Structures are given as structure tokens and as C-alpha cells.
Amino acid sequence: MEKGRLIRLNDHWVSIAIDNLDSFGHVGYLDFKFLDQVLPHCSTDQLVHIKKSTKNTDLTPITHKMWKKSFEREFGGKATDKVIEKMKIKKVNYKWSELYQAKSKRVEKAEKEVGERLKKLYEKEVAQKQSRRVRVLDKVPPSLSSNKRIGSNKGSKQ
């Protein structure tokens, strides 16, 4: 804090709340102006936790912008623009928190599928390497004896 600068009591509580965001649960009893200063500092996991913990209070007016920013940060501007365009075409407004969670599930599912495909390809490659591997025989074939010379006799004098 700068020397000589007075801090308002409200600012002090906001900074304490921001430092302790992990301990937040139900926030329905708090003033929306206070929440509007504190919640932008939350991670998406913290926002999900607060949303699940807060019953009978709609936090959408405060968190709508935050979820949109999280969506854009996580999935990019093109994905955000596509969603906005679809909302304009269908003339429907969705909650950004629901859009974020749905998109996260789709991305997670796609990543899992890619992981499974890579695992199968790796297993296939390992099987191919095993089939091509040189096998060492313990027994010498009976047609060859240890006395005979192995190889070609062309051009050799005997």
C-alpha cells in the first residue's frame, strides 16, 4: 500500500476475500456489488464450486461475463464467435457457464478418443515389431553337421 493512501474498509474486505477464494462456498447472502469485485479473480474451478454451493440464488448476472472470458481463453476467439453467431441465428440466449461446461466435456471426450486411438496404434506397432524380430534357435537343424563347412563351394579348390 502506498504511504499516505487511505484504504476504504470495503477495499480491505475485497482484498481479503480475493486472497481466500478457495474457501468460498455459498455466496447467496453477499451483496452483488461485492461479488462483482471479487468473483472476476476466480479460476473456472472456483466458479464451478461457488455455483454448485450457492443454492436458490442466480449468479448469472455477475458470472456471465466471466464465463464468456473463460470460454474465449480456453477455446479461442473463433469458437466464441461461432457460438455468438449461432445464438444470433437461433435467437436464443444460452448461459456461458453451460456452454463452457458442454464444450469442456466435448473436448475431454475427443481427447480420450485420440488417446485410445494412439494406444491402439502403439500396440499394433509393438505387435509388428515382435513379429519381425529375429528368433534365435537353440537347436541346429539335423541336415547340417558341425564338421561340414557352411557356405558356397564355388570356385574353391578341394
Buried (B, 14 or more C-beta within 10 A) or exposed (E): EEEEEEEEEEEEEBBEBBEEBEEBEEBEEBEEEBBBBBBBBBEBEBBBBBBEEBEEBEBEEBBBEBBBBBBBEBBEEEBBEEBEEEEEEEEEEEBBBEBBBEBBEEEEEEEEEEEEEEEEEEEEEEEEEEEEEEEEEEEEEEEEEEEEEEEEEEEEEE
